[in-house]
């Protein structure tokens, strides 16, 4: 019950944070709060809740107009990579690196064919989405580092 409550709170923080801090950059809207919360969720609740948080937050943001279709592959791929790296290593730094690599690099490359097929967008180069995805996830990672430093160790991985 405690994990579900925290997960719901993390999703609420993501949705509200993305409504307040959502910066249009190119074709995407960067939402660093969502990346920050994905990292915090990965470290405090574990991999599966982090992936659930990413999916639910992206869908809610899409429905209420604070996100684009690019939020789904961006957040979910980042959450999966962060969750896997954290699960294997149990180190915060790997969760942070996983979010940055998963969203900033892998998801930005996946966004090219995704935007063509799902969004009916014209073909773009492989690096078209990378600057905005990296800006969003690196900003969120810096915020997550600050938050995790302030978080007592007893709250890390409440599993």
C-alpha positions as CSV (number, residue, x, y, z in Angstrom):
1,X,0.0,0.0,0.0
2,X,2.9,2.4,0.9
3,X,4.5,1.8,-2.5
4,X,1.2,2.4,-4.4
5,X,0.7,5.6,-2.5
6,X,4.2,6.9,-3.3
7,X,3.7,5.9,-6.9
8,X,0.5,7.8,-7.1
9,X,2.2,10.8,-5.6
10,X,5.1,10.6,-8.0
11,X,2.7,10.5,-10.9
12,X,0.9,13.5,-9.6
13,X,4.1,15.4,-9.2
14,X,5.1,14.5,-12.7
15,X,1.8,15.7,-14.2
16,X,1.7,18.9,-12.2
17,X,5.4,19.5,-12.7
18,X,5.1,19.0,-16.5
19,X,2.2,21.5,-16.5
20,X,4.2,24.1,-14.7
21,X,7.6,23.4,-16.2
22,X,7.1,22.5,-19.8
23,X,9.3,24.3,-22.3
24,X,8.7,23.9,-26.1
25,X,12.0,23.2,-27.8
26,X,11.7,22.4,-31.5
27,X,9.0,19.8,-32.0
28,X,9.1,18.5,-28.4
29,X,8.0,19.9,-25.1
30,X,10.8,19.3,-22.5
31,X,9.6,18.2,-19.1
32,X,12.6,17.9,-16.8
33,X,10.4,17.2,-13.8
34,X,9.2,13.9,-15.3
35,X,12.8,12.8,-15.8
36,X,13.7,13.8,-12.3
37,X,10.7,11.8,-10.9
38,X,11.5,8.8,-13.0
39,X,15.0,8.6,-11.5
40,X,13.6,9.2,-8.0
41,X,11.0,6.5,-8.5
42,X,13.5,4.1,-9.9
43,X,15.8,4.5,-6.8
44,X,13.0,4.6,-4.2
45,X,10.4,2.1,-5.5
46,X,12.3,0.0,-8.0
47,X,12.2,-0.8,-11.7
48,X,8.6,-1.9,-12.3
49,X,6.9,1.1,-10.5
50,X,9.3,3.4,-12.4
51,X,8.2,2.1,-15.7
52,X,4.5,2.2,-14.6
53,X,5.0,5.8,-13.5
54,X,6.5,6.7,-16.9
55,X,3.7,5.2,-18.9
56,X,0.9,6.6,-16.8
57,X,2.4,10.1,-16.6
58,X,3.0,10.2,-20.3
59,X,-0.6,9.1,-21.1
60,X,-2.1,11.6,-18.7
61,X,0.1,14.4,-20.1
62,X,-0.9,13.5,-23.6
63,X,-4.7,13.6,-22.7
64,X,-4.5,16.9,-20.8
65,X,-2.4,18.6,-23.5
66,X,0.9,19.1,-21.6
67,X,2.8,16.5,-23.6
68,X,3.2,15.2,-27.1
69,X,3.2,11.8,-28.6
70,X,7.0,11.9,-28.2
71,X,6.6,11.8,-24.4
72,X,5.7,8.1,-24.6
73,X,8.8,6.6,-26.2
74,X,11.0,9.2,-24.5
75,X,9.9,8.6,-20.9
76,X,9.3,4.8,-21.2
77,X,12.6,4.0,-22.9
78,X,14.5,6.2,-20.4
79,X,12.6,4.5,-17.4
80,X,13.4,1.0,-18.7
81,X,17.1,1.7,-19.2
82,X,17.3,3.5,-15.8
83,X,15.5,0.7,-14.1
84,X,17.6,-2.1,-15.6
85,X,20.9,-0.4,-14.8
86,X,19.8,0.4,-11.3
87,X,18.5,-3.2,-10.8
88,X,21.8,-4.7,-11.9
89,X,24.1,-2.3,-10.0
90,X,22.0,-0.8,-7.1
91,X,23.8,2.5,-7.6
92,X,22.0,5.8,-8.0
93,X,24.5,7.0,-10.6
94,X,23.6,4.2,-12.9
95,X,19.9,5.0,-12.7
96,X,20.7,8.6,-13.6
97,X,23.0,7.5,-16.5
98,X,20.3,5.1,-17.6
99,X,17.7,7.8,-17.8
100,X,20.0,10.1,-19.7
101,X,21.2,7.4,-22.2
102,X,17.7,5.9,-22.5
103,X,15.9,9.1,-23.1
104,X,18.5,11.4,-24.5
105,X,20.1,9.0,-26.9
106,X,18.1,5.8,-27.5
107,X,14.6,7.3,-27.3
108,X,15.6,10.3,-29.5
109,X,16.7,7.8,-32.2
110,X,13.5,5.8,-31.8
111,X,11.5,9.0,-32.1
112,X,12.5,9.3,-35.8
113,X,10.6,6.3,-37.2
114,X,8.0,6.7,-34.4
115,X,7.2,10.2,-35.5
116,X,7.0,9.2,-39.2
117,X,4.7,6.2,-38.5
118,X,2.6,7.4,-35.5
119,X,2.6,11.2,-36.0
120,X,2.7,11.2,-39.8
121,X,5.6,13.6,-39.7
122,X,8.0,14.2,-42.5
123,X,11.3,12.2,-42.4
124,X,13.9,13.7,-40.1
125,X,17.6,13.0,-39.5
126,X,18.7,10.7,-36.8
127,X,19.9,13.7,-34.7
128,X,16.7,15.8,-35.1
129,X,15.2,15.0,-31.7
130,X,18.4,14.4,-29.8
131,X,19.1,18.0,-28.6
132,X,15.7,18.5,-27.0
133,X,15.6,15.0,-25.5
134,X,19.1,15.5,-24.1
135,X,18.3,18.9,-22.7
136,X,15.2,17.6,-21.0
137,X,16.7,14.5,-19.5
138,X,20.0,16.1,-18.4
139,X,18.1,18.9,-16.7
140,X,15.9,16.3,-15.0
141,X,19.0,14.3,-14.0
142,X,20.6,17.4,-12.4
143,X,17.5,18.0,-10.4
144,X,17.3,14.3,-9.4
145,X,20.9,14.4,-8.1
146,X,20.0,17.4,-5.9
147,X,16.9,15.7,-4.6
148,X,18.6,12.3,-4.0
149,X,21.4,14.0,-2.0
150,X,18.7,15.5,0.2
151,X,16.8,12.2,0.5
152,X,17.7,10.1,3.6
153,X,19.3,6.7,2.8
154,X,16.4,4.8,4.5
155,X,14.1,5.9,1.7
156,X,16.2,4.4,-1.1
157,X,14.7,1.3,-2.6
158,X,11.7,0.7,-0.3
159,X,11.4,-2.8,-1.5
